[in-house]
Amino acid sequence: MKQASVPLAEKLRPRSMDDYLGQDHLLGPGAILRKSIESGQIPSMILWGPPGVGKTTLATLISHHLLRPFYTLSAVSSGVKDVREVIGRARQEGGNAILFIDEIHRFSKSQQDSLLGAVEKGVLTLIGATTENPSFEVIAPLLSRCQVYILRELEVEDLLSLLERGLRLLAEESGVQPELREQEALLRISGGDARKLLNALELAVSACAGQDKVVITNELVLSVIQQNLALYDKGGEMHYDVISAFIKSVRGSDPNAAVYYLARMIEGGEDPKFIARRLLILASEDIGNANPNALLLATSCFQAVNMVGMPEGRIILSQTTTYLACSPKSNAAYLAIGKARDLVQKTGDLPVPLSLRNAPSKLMKEAGYGKDYQYAHDFPGHFVEQEYMPDKVKGITLYEPAGNAREQEMRARLRALWKNKYGY
C-alpha cells in the first residue's frame, strides 16, 4: 500500500461540529461555547489544552459555522509585520474577521502587544491556541480581553471512535480491511493526542504494504514507531516522550542521558521556557530539601533563559540540568503535600486551635482567641512544645524526611524537638 501524501490525520479532520470528537463540556448540548457559537457572537478566546485535542480544528470549524473571514498565523514563523497585515485586512472586513494564532505562547510581548488595539476595538476576533498555561504565557492586558477555554485530553471512547474512522478510510483507499487485533500500544503512544494516534496507525498499516492481510498488534505498532521516530515526531509537537525521558533521567541521577535528551529537545525546536519550567518543578518534586539550592538554581535558570534567549540559553539549561541530575534526591516534600491534601479532603475544615487564632478585636480576645499562645522566640533554642494541629488530627505525621544527609539532619532536629510525638 502506497502511503498517501496527505497524512491520515489531515484527511480525517472534522468538517462540521457534528463530526468533532470530545470537549463535551464546551461543545455538548447547552454547553457554554456551543451556545456562543450558535448565537453567532463569540468572544476573543484562548484555547488551552494538550497537543492533538482539536484546538486548530475547533477554530476552523467556528469560522466555517459563522461564515466569517478566517486568517491563520503561526507564532513560530510570524512577526509583528504579519499581525499588522492581517489587522489591515480585518479592518476592510468591517470587524468580521477571525484571526487564529497557533502556539500563541511563543509570541513575544511586543508581538502580543500588537494585537491589543485590534482585539479591544473589535477589529478582529482572536482565537489563540496554546499548550501552556496562558496565565504565564499571555500578557495580562490581552488575556483580560479573551475568554479562556480549557480543552481536555480525549477520552478512550473518542480515541477508539477515531481509530474506527481511520481504519475505514484506509480500507477504502487500499481495498484491504486492516484488522485491529490489539489497540493498547496505539492508545498508550497517543497519550490522548488524536494526531499521534492517527500517525501511529498510518505507520503501522504502511509497514504491512503489499501484504494480503493487515493485522495490527501491539508488537507491530511498537516496532514501527521505534523505527520511524523522526517521522512520528516530525510535527514538532511538545515532544512529551522526550521530555518524559529527560525528567526521568534527571530524577535517576544520570547527567549524560539528561543532557542528551536536553539536546534532543533543543534541536527539535522546543520552547526553552517549557524546558526551564519543567526543571523548576523537578527541583522541588524530586530534589526538594535534599538540596534546597536546586530550586534556587532552577529559578535563576528560568529567569536567565528569559533574559538571554537562545542559542546561549542552551548553556544555562545544560548547567542546570547536569546540576539537578547530580544532586541528591528526595520526594519527601511532594509526598507531604499529597498526604496533607488527602487529610484535608477527608476531614474538612477543622477548627483552628484557639491559641493560634488571630485576635484583632477585644471581643475575640474575650472569646479566648490567642490565649495561651507561646511565642517560640521567647524560649531557649527558639522552640516550645505546643499543639499546632486541630484536635482531630493532632499527632499525624505528614512530612517524612528522606534518607539523604540534609534531611537526616532535619529528622534528628525534629526528633530532638518533638521527642516521640511524630515518630521521628
Kinemage of the C-alpha trace (Angstrom):
@kinemage 1
@onewidth
@group {chain A} dominant
@subgroup {mainchain}
@vectorlist {calphas} color= white
{ca met a 1} P 0.000 0.000 0.000
{ca lys a 2} L 1.457 3.337 -1.031
{ca gln a 3} L 1.464 5.888 1.706
{ca ala a 4} L -0.749 8.840 0.859
{ca ser a 5} L 0.894 12.226 0.508
{ca val a 6} L -1.775 13.805 2.704
{ca pro a 7} L -1.496 12.498 6.285
{ca leu a 8} L -4.392 10.441 7.592
{ca ala a 9} L -4.885 12.914 10.443
{ca glu a 10} L -5.460 15.713 7.931
{ca lys a 11} L -7.864 13.648 5.854
{ca leu a 12} L -9.935 12.906 8.944
{ca arg a 13} L -10.017 16.468 10.217
{ca pro a 14} L -13.704 17.163 11.040
{ca arg a 15} L -15.593 19.259 8.543
{ca ser a 16} L -18.553 20.035 10.807
{ca met a 17} L -19.304 20.472 14.500
{ca asp a 18} L -21.196 17.153 14.497
{ca asp a 19} L -18.027 15.296 13.448
{ca tyr a 20} L -15.922 16.891 16.204
{ca leu a 21} L -14.879 14.449 18.926
{ca gly a 22} L -14.508 15.290 22.610
{ca gln a 23} L -14.807 18.529 24.591
{ca asp a 24} L -18.435 17.934 25.518
{ca his a 25} L -18.019 20.322 28.454
{ca leu a 26} L -17.575 23.094 25.880
{ca leu a 27} L -19.461 21.868 22.816
{ca gly a 28} L -22.133 19.493 24.106
{ca pro a 29} L -25.812 20.476 24.010
{ca gly a 30} L -26.272 23.612 26.094
{ca ala a 31} L -22.525 23.961 26.771
{ca ile a 32} L -21.155 27.491 27.053
{ca leu a 33} L -19.032 27.612 23.894
{ca arg a 34} L -21.639 25.774 21.829
{ca lys a 35} L -24.279 28.339 22.787
{ca ser a 36} L -21.898 31.170 21.971
{ca ile a 37} L -21.160 29.738 18.517
{ca glu a 38} L -24.830 29.080 17.781
{ca ser a 39} L -25.698 32.653 18.753
{ca gly a 40} L -23.181 33.932 16.206
{ca gln a 41} L -21.471 36.074 18.838
{ca ile a 42} L -18.174 34.637 20.004
{ca pro a 43} L -15.647 36.422 22.213
{ca ser a 44} L -11.935 36.548 21.546
{ca met a 45} L -10.628 33.402 23.169
{ca ile a 46} L -7.637 31.322 24.158
{ca leu a 47} L -7.954 27.574 23.606
{ca trp a 48} L -5.687 25.921 26.172
{ca gly a 49} L -5.028 22.208 26.076
{ca pro a 50} L -2.514 19.459 25.258
{ca pro a 51} L -1.457 18.687 21.678
{ca gly a 52} L -3.809 16.877 19.355
{ca val a 53} L -7.109 17.551 21.096
{ca gly a 54} L -8.568 19.706 18.309
{ca lys a 55} L -7.660 23.339 19.010
{ca thr a 56} L -6.871 24.204 15.385
{ca thr a 57} L -9.810 22.178 14.123
{ca leu a 58} L -12.186 23.903 16.521
{ca ala a 59} L -11.034 27.353 15.408
{ca thr a 60} L -11.559 26.401 11.758
{ca leu a 61} L -14.992 24.950 12.443
{ca ile a 62} L -16.039 28.102 14.287
{ca ser a 63} L -15.113 30.268 11.298
{ca his a 64} L -16.956 27.947 8.888
{ca his a 65} L -20.052 27.864 11.074
{ca leu a 66} L -20.128 31.643 11.355
{ca leu a 67} L -19.209 32.175 7.680
{ca arg a 68} L -16.564 34.722 8.636
{ca pro a 69} L -13.192 35.502 7.013
{ca phe a 70} L -10.510 33.386 8.652
{ca tyr a 71} L -6.816 34.212 8.917
{ca thr a 72} L -4.159 31.939 10.383
{ca leu a 73} L -0.743 32.808 11.776
{ca ser a 74} L 1.809 30.587 13.452
{ca ala a 75} L 3.657 32.172 16.348
{ca val a 76} L 6.723 30.172 15.324
{ca ser a 77} L 7.112 31.839 11.929
{ca ser a 78} L 5.108 35.090 12.117
{ca gly a 79} L 6.105 38.512 13.391
{ca val a 80} L 4.588 41.920 14.136
{ca lys a 81} L 4.548 42.775 10.433
{ca asp a 82} L 2.359 39.740 9.689
{ca val a 83} L -0.001 40.671 12.521
{ca arg a 84} L -0.365 44.217 11.201
{ca glu a 85} L -1.096 42.968 7.694
{ca val a 86} L -3.911 40.761 8.983
{ca ile a 87} L -5.298 43.624 11.095
{ca gly a 88} L -5.327 45.801 7.979
{ca arg a 89} L -7.310 43.192 6.073
{ca ala a 90} L -9.641 42.710 9.033
{ca arg a 91} L -10.452 46.435 9.024
{ca gln a 92} L -11.544 46.065 5.422
{ca glu a 93} L -13.801 43.195 6.509
{ca gly a 94} L -15.573 45.555 8.892
{ca gly a 95} L -14.609 43.765 12.090
{ca asn a 96} L -15.993 40.447 10.886
{ca ala a 97} L -12.729 38.519 10.589
{ca ile a 98} L -11.306 35.826 12.845
{ca leu a 99} L -7.555 35.570 13.421
{ca phe a 100} L -6.270 32.209 14.627
{ca ile a 101} L -2.773 32.160 16.139
{ca asp a 102} L -1.308 28.732 16.758
{ca glu a 103} L 1.149 28.386 19.654
{ca ile a 104} L 0.394 31.909 20.843
{ca his a 105} L 2.588 31.260 23.897
{ca arg a 106} L 5.592 31.618 21.581
{ca phe a 107} L 4.649 35.202 20.675
{ca ser a 108} L 6.875 37.772 22.357
{ca lys a 109} L 5.435 40.589 24.481
{ca ser a 110} L 5.785 43.064 21.607
{ca gln a 111} L 4.020 40.697 19.228
{ca gln a 112} L 1.175 40.214 21.684
{ca asp a 113} L 1.042 43.979 22.279
{ca ser a 114} L 0.455 44.486 18.550
{ca leu a 115} L -2.833 42.587 18.870
{ca leu a 116} L -4.250 44.601 21.766
{ca gly a 117} L -5.823 47.534 19.957
{ca ala a 118} L -7.495 45.408 17.286
{ca val a 119} L -8.933 42.980 19.824
{ca glu a 120} L -10.107 45.737 22.165
{ca lys a 121} L -11.825 47.699 19.381
{ca gly a 122} L -13.382 44.615 17.821
{ca val a 123} L -11.465 44.959 14.549
{ca leu a 124} L -10.985 41.203 14.674
{ca thr a 125} L -11.862 38.259 16.883
{ca leu a 126} L -8.771 36.499 18.175
{ca ile a 127} L -8.584 32.753 18.719
{ca gly a 128} L -5.254 31.734 20.207
{ca ala a 129} L -4.157 28.142 20.784
{ca thr a 130} L -1.639 27.140 23.415
{ca thr a 131} L -0.375 24.060 25.208
{ca glu a 132} L 0.980 26.242 28.022
{ca asn a 133} L -0.824 27.915 30.898
{ca pro a 134} L -1.966 31.257 29.417
{ca ser a 135} L -1.646 32.895 32.830
{ca phe a 136} L 2.123 32.623 32.416
{ca glu a 137} L 2.475 32.951 28.646
{ca val a 138} L -0.097 35.553 27.529
{ca ile a 139} L 0.325 39.174 28.622
{ca ala a 140} L -2.273 40.309 31.151
{ca pro a 141} L -3.894 43.061 29.006
{ca leu a 142} L -4.510 40.614 26.161
{ca leu a 143} L -5.591 37.798 28.459
{ca ser a 144} L -8.144 40.078 30.139
{ca arg a 145} L -9.770 40.651 26.746
{ca cys a 146} L -10.088 36.936 26.000
{ca gln a 147} L -12.163 34.091 27.340
{ca val a 148} L -10.020 31.082 28.221
{ca tyr a 149} L -11.461 27.692 27.295
{ca ile a 150} L -9.683 24.600 28.610
{ca leu a 151} L -9.653 21.635 26.252
{ca arg a 152} L -9.197 18.218 27.841
{ca glu a 153} L -7.351 15.134 26.660
{ca leu a 154} L -9.552 12.929 24.502
{ca glu a 155} L -11.294 10.097 26.315
{ca val a 156} L -10.589 6.471 25.370
{ca glu a 157} L -14.023 6.276 23.727
{ca asp a 158} L -13.149 9.231 21.493
{ca leu a 159} L -9.807 7.697 20.527
{ca leu a 160} L -11.423 4.365 19.693
{ca ser a 161} L -14.000 6.134 17.551
{ca leu a 162} L -11.173 7.936 15.773
{ca leu a 163} L -9.405 4.614 15.158
{ca glu a 164} L -12.564 3.246 13.570
{ca arg a 165} L -12.763 6.229 11.232
{ca gly a 166} L -9.103 5.808 10.330
{ca leu a 167} L -9.455 2.101 9.617
{ca arg a 168} L -12.497 2.703 7.416
{ca leu a 169} L -10.703 5.333 5.351
{ca leu a 170} L -7.538 3.240 4.986
{ca ala a 171} L -9.663 0.294 3.855
{ca glu a 172} L -11.457 2.439 1.278
{ca glu a 173} L -8.171 3.721 -0.135
{ca ser a 174} L -6.359 0.368 -0.266
{ca gly a 175} L -9.119 -2.160 -0.761
{ca val a 176} L -7.708 -4.132 2.185
{ca gln a 177} L -9.519 -4.031 5.527
{ca pro a 178} L -6.942 -3.716 8.342
{ca glu a 179} L -7.692 -5.865 11.382
{ca leu a 180} L -7.149 -4.090 14.698
{ca arg a 181} L -6.296 -7.074 16.878
{ca glu a 182} L -4.704 -5.061 19.701
{ca gln a 183} L -5.090 -1.370 20.455
{ca glu a 184} L -3.276 -0.811 23.757
{ca ala a 185} L 0.009 0.308 22.163
{ca leu a 186} L -1.748 2.779 19.874
{ca leu a 187} L -3.649 4.303 22.779
{ca arg a 188} L -0.581 4.459 25.011
{ca ile a 189} L 1.583 6.065 22.334
{ca ser a 190} L -1.081 8.632 21.518
{ca gly a 191} L -1.213 9.993 25.067
{ca gly a 192} L -4.663 11.379 24.234
{ca asp a 193} L -3.309 13.117 21.100
{ca ala a 194} L -5.513 12.418 18.073
{ca arg a 195} L -2.778 13.364 15.615
{ca lys a 196} L -0.269 10.998 17.214
{ca leu a 197} L -2.846 8.234 17.254
{ca leu a 198} L -3.614 8.507 13.544
{ca asn a 199} L 0.067 8.945 12.610
{ca ala a 200} L 0.878 5.755 14.510
{ca leu a 201} L -1.999 3.885 12.891
{ca glu a 202} L -0.960 5.026 9.420
{ca leu a 203} L 2.653 3.993 10.013
{ca ala a 204} L 1.582 0.561 11.258
{ca val a 205} L -0.641 -0.047 8.236
{ca ser a 206} L 2.047 1.240 5.846
{ca ala a 207} L 4.515 -1.251 7.333
{ca cys a 208} L 2.283 -4.042 6.004
{ca ala a 209} L 2.302 -2.710 2.422
{ca gly a 210} L 1.951 -5.434 -0.194
{ca gln a 211} L 0.516 -7.996 2.226
{ca asp a 212} L -2.857 -9.598 1.584
{ca lys a 213} L -3.805 -9.204 5.225
{ca val a 214} L -3.041 -6.326 7.555
{ca val a 215} L -3.139 -7.277 11.245
{ca ile a 216} L -2.311 -4.552 13.754
{ca thr a 217} L -0.829 -5.788 17.035
{ca asn a 218} L 0.937 -4.082 19.928
{ca glu a 219} L 4.234 -5.605 18.822
{ca leu a 220} L 3.842 -4.280 15.264
{ca val a 221} L 2.931 -0.785 16.448
{ca leu a 222} L 5.830 -0.504 18.893
{ca ser a 223} L 8.400 -1.771 16.407
{ca val a 224} L 7.190 0.522 13.630
{ca ile a 225} L 7.068 3.612 15.849
{ca gln a 226} L 10.588 2.915 17.114
{ca gln a 227} L 11.879 2.700 13.535
{ca asn a 228} L 10.043 5.848 12.434
{ca leu a 229} L 10.552 8.048 15.481
{ca ala a 230} L 11.696 11.038 13.430
{ca leu a 231} L 8.654 10.799 11.161
{ca tyr a 232} L 6.393 10.233 14.123
{ca asp a 233} L 7.578 13.415 15.828
{ca lys a 234} L 8.090 15.443 12.669
{ca gly a 235} L 5.349 17.918 13.585
{ca gly a 236} L 7.495 19.491 16.266
{ca glu a 237} L 4.779 18.886 18.842
{ca met a 238} L 5.567 19.107 22.525
{ca his a 239} L 7.824 16.027 22.448
{ca tyr a 240} L 6.189 14.588 25.544
{ca asp a 241} L 8.016 11.295 25.099
{ca val a 242} L 11.384 13.052 25.095
{ca ile a 243} L 10.537 15.406 27.964
{ca ser a 244} L 9.420 12.336 29.938
{ca ala a 245} L 12.769 10.629 29.299
{ca phe a 246} L 14.539 13.886 30.172
{ca ile a 247} L 12.784 14.225 33.535
{ca lys a 248} L 13.261 10.561 34.394
{ca ser a 249} L 16.965 10.797 33.549
{ca val a 250} L 17.449 13.778 35.868
{ca arg a 251} L 15.397 12.044 38.558
{ca gly a 252} L 17.528 8.932 38.046
{ca ser a 253} L 20.772 10.929 38.553
{ca asp a 254} L 22.101 10.295 35.035
{ca pro a 255} L 23.529 13.611 33.757
{ca asn a 256} L 24.650 12.029 30.486
{ca ala a 257} L 21.195 10.821 29.480
{ca ala a 258} L 19.647 14.045 30.795
{ca val a 259} L 21.850 16.318 28.685
{ca tyr a 260} L 21.326 14.020 25.670
{ca tyr a 261} L 17.548 14.446 25.885
{ca leu a 262} L 18.059 18.153 26.502
{ca ala a 263} L 19.941 18.340 23.193
{ca arg a 264} L 17.137 16.390 21.503
{ca met a 265} L 14.604 18.958 22.645
{ca ile a 266} L 16.764 21.937 21.704
{ca glu a 267} L 17.486 20.531 18.235
{ca gly a 268} L 13.789 19.793 17.816
{ca gly a 269} L 12.924 23.443 18.375
{ca glu a 270} L 11.434 23.024 21.845
{ca asp a 271} L 10.498 26.223 23.662
{ca pro a 272} L 13.362 26.790 26.156
{ca lys a 273} L 10.898 28.192 28.702
{ca phe a 274} L 9.000 24.898 28.554
{ca ile a 275} L 12.210 23.055 29.465
{ca ala a 276} L 13.130 25.550 32.199
{ca arg a 277} L 9.665 25.311 33.728
{ca arg a 278} L 9.955 21.512 33.910
{ca leu a 279} L 13.308 21.878 35.638
{ca leu a 280} L 11.676 24.188 38.191
{ca ile a 281} L 9.014 21.617 39.002
{ca leu a 282} L 11.563 18.820 39.141
{ca ala a 283} L 13.795 20.752 41.548
{ca ser a 284} L 11.040 20.685 44.172
{ca glu a 285} L 9.329 17.418 43.316
{ca asp a 286} L 12.416 15.202 43.031
{ca ile a 287} L 15.141 17.043 44.990
{ca gly a 288} L 13.362 19.281 47.480
{ca asn a 289} L 15.009 19.571 50.877
{ca ala a 290} L 17.785 17.152 49.957
{ca asn a 291} L 19.370 20.191 48.294
{ca pro a 292} L 17.385 23.459 48.540
{ca asn a 293} L 19.913 25.137 46.217
{ca ala a 294} L 18.405 23.112 43.377
{ca leu a 295} L 15.233 25.210 43.400
{ca leu a 296} L 17.264 28.424 43.600
{ca leu a 297} L 19.337 27.422 40.565
{ca ala a 298} L 16.269 26.289 38.622
{ca thr a 299} L 14.560 29.613 39.349
{ca ser a 300} L 17.636 31.510 38.198
{ca cys a 301} L 17.768 29.308 35.108
{ca phe a 302} L 14.189 30.197 34.163
{ca gln a 303} L 14.873 33.916 34.629
{ca ala a 304} L 18.187 33.781 32.780
{ca val a 305} L 16.774 31.896 29.801
{ca asn a 306} L 14.046 34.541 29.550
{ca met a 307} L 16.645 37.322 29.582
{ca val a 308} L 19.270 35.741 27.331
{ca gly a 309} L 17.179 33.683 24.912
{ca met a 310} L 18.626 31.156 22.509
{ca pro a 311} L 21.103 29.919 21.414
{ca glu a 312} L 23.093 30.979 24.513
{ca gly a 313} L 20.265 29.797 26.755
{ca arg a 314} L 21.267 26.217 25.958
{ca ile a 315} L 24.363 26.638 28.182
{ca ile a 316} L 22.251 27.729 31.152
{ca leu a 317} L 19.848 24.855 30.583
{ca ser a 318} L 22.761 22.430 30.411
{ca gln a 319} L 24.303 23.735 33.634
{ca thr a 320} L 21.013 23.424 35.490
{ca thr a 321} L 20.207 20.014 34.018
{ca thr a 322} L 23.555 18.495 34.961
{ca tyr a 323} L 23.459 20.071 38.439
{ca leu a 324} L 19.991 18.698 39.168
{ca ala a 325} L 20.928 15.290 37.803
{ca cys a 326} L 23.984 15.121 40.077
{ca ser a 327} L 22.118 16.398 43.151
{ca pro a 328} L 20.888 14.112 45.955
{ca lys a 329} L 17.203 13.297 45.521
{ca ser a 330} L 14.125 13.442 47.732
{ca asn a 331} L 10.407 13.495 47.001
{ca ala a 332} L 9.504 13.977 50.675
{ca ala a 333} L 8.050 17.477 50.169
{ca tyr a 334} L 5.995 16.222 47.198
{ca leu a 335} L 4.645 13.315 49.258
{ca ala a 336} L 3.948 15.587 52.248
{ca ile a 337} L 1.629 17.942 50.379
{ca gly a 338} L -0.127 14.934 48.835
{ca lys a 339} L -0.780 13.451 52.269
{ca ala a 340} L -1.856 16.833 53.631
{ca arg a 341} L -4.355 17.372 50.815
{ca asp a 342} L -5.803 13.897 51.310
{ca leu a 343} L -6.172 14.630 55.016
{ca val a 344} L -7.905 17.960 54.369
{ca gln a 345} L -10.287 16.352 51.861
{ca lys a 346} L -11.187 13.623 54.361
{ca thr a 347} L -11.549 15.813 57.459
{ca gly a 348} L -12.801 19.099 56.000
{ca asp a 349} L -12.328 22.489 57.624
{ca leu a 350} L -11.428 21.537 61.169
{ca pro a 351} L -11.397 24.380 63.712
{ca val a 352} L -8.012 26.018 64.238
{ca pro a 353} L -6.884 25.785 67.899
{ca leu a 354} L -7.958 28.900 69.818
{ca ser a 355} L -4.389 29.617 70.897
{ca leu a 356} L -3.337 30.037 67.254
{ca arg a 357} L -6.183 32.284 66.167
{ca asn a 358} L -5.676 35.951 65.459
{ca ala a 359} L -7.345 38.301 67.951
{ca pro a 360} L -7.621 41.767 66.370
{ca ser a 361} L -10.639 42.799 68.490
{ca lys a 362} L -11.462 42.897 72.183
{ca leu a 363} L -14.418 40.573 71.682
{ca met a 364} L -12.165 37.961 70.103
{ca lys a 365} L -9.702 38.226 72.974
{ca glu a 366} L -12.535 37.752 75.450
{ca ala a 367} L -13.605 34.672 73.483
{ca gly a 368} L -10.186 33.162 74.060
{ca tyr a 369} L -8.618 33.842 70.670
{ca gly a 370} L -4.841 33.771 71.004
{ca lys a 371} L -4.991 32.792 74.682
{ca asp a 372} L -2.120 30.597 75.912
{ca tyr a 373} L -0.176 31.002 72.660
{ca gln a 374} L 3.536 30.710 73.401
{ca tyr a 375} L 5.916 32.806 71.284
{ca ala a 376} L 8.687 30.406 70.232
{ca his a 377} L 11.422 33.073 70.225
{ca asp a 378} L 10.901 33.682 73.948
{ca phe a 379} L 12.204 30.200 74.749
{ca pro a 380} L 15.644 28.555 74.638
{ca gly a 381} L 16.511 27.318 71.196
{ca his a 382} L 13.558 29.312 69.805
{ca phe a 383} L 11.264 26.357 70.438
{ca val a 384} L 8.490 25.480 72.846
{ca glu a 385} L 6.329 22.382 72.616
{ca gln a 386} L 2.703 23.284 71.973
{ca glu a 387} L -0.105 21.958 69.777
{ca tyr a 388} L -0.452 23.447 66.308
{ca met a 389} L -2.804 20.935 64.691
{ca pro a 390} L -6.597 20.739 65.145
{ca asp a 391} L -7.594 18.255 67.875
{ca lys a 392} L -8.976 15.623 65.499
{ca val a 393} L -5.724 15.275 63.540
{ca lys a 394} L -3.070 16.034 66.126
{ca gly a 395} L -0.070 13.751 66.117
{ca ile a 396} L -0.420 12.819 62.430
{ca thr a 397} L 2.906 12.823 60.569
{ca leu a 398} L 2.727 14.252 57.040
{ca tyr a 399} L 6.378 15.106 56.331
{ca glu a 400} L 8.822 12.194 56.447
{ca pro a 401} L 12.400 13.385 55.822
{ca ala a 402} L 14.162 11.165 53.292
{ca gly a 403} L 17.426 9.300 53.806
{ca asn a 404} L 19.788 11.917 52.357
{ca ala a 405} L 22.286 13.706 54.592
{ca arg a 406} L 20.489 17.051 54.753
{ca glu a 407} L 17.084 15.609 55.564
{ca gln a 408} L 18.593 13.234 58.093
{ca glu a 409} L 19.841 16.342 59.887
{ca met a 410} L 16.289 17.661 59.769
{ca arg a 411} L 14.970 14.371 61.128
{ca ala a 412} L 17.449 14.446 64.007
{ca arg a 413} L 16.445 18.010 64.903
{ca leu a 414} L 12.738 17.206 64.732
{ca arg a 415} L 13.301 14.134 66.918
{ca ala a 416} L 15.156 16.243 69.486
{ca leu a 417} L 12.397 18.885 69.498
{ca trp a 418} L 9.255 16.737 69.400
{ca lys a 419} L 10.562 13.592 71.127
{ca asn a 420} L 8.179 10.729 70.284
{ca lys a 421} L 5.216 12.840 69.132
{ca tyr a 422} L 5.676 12.413 65.369
{ca gly a 423} L 7.801 9.290 65.369
{ca tyr a 424} L 10.927 10.960 64.033
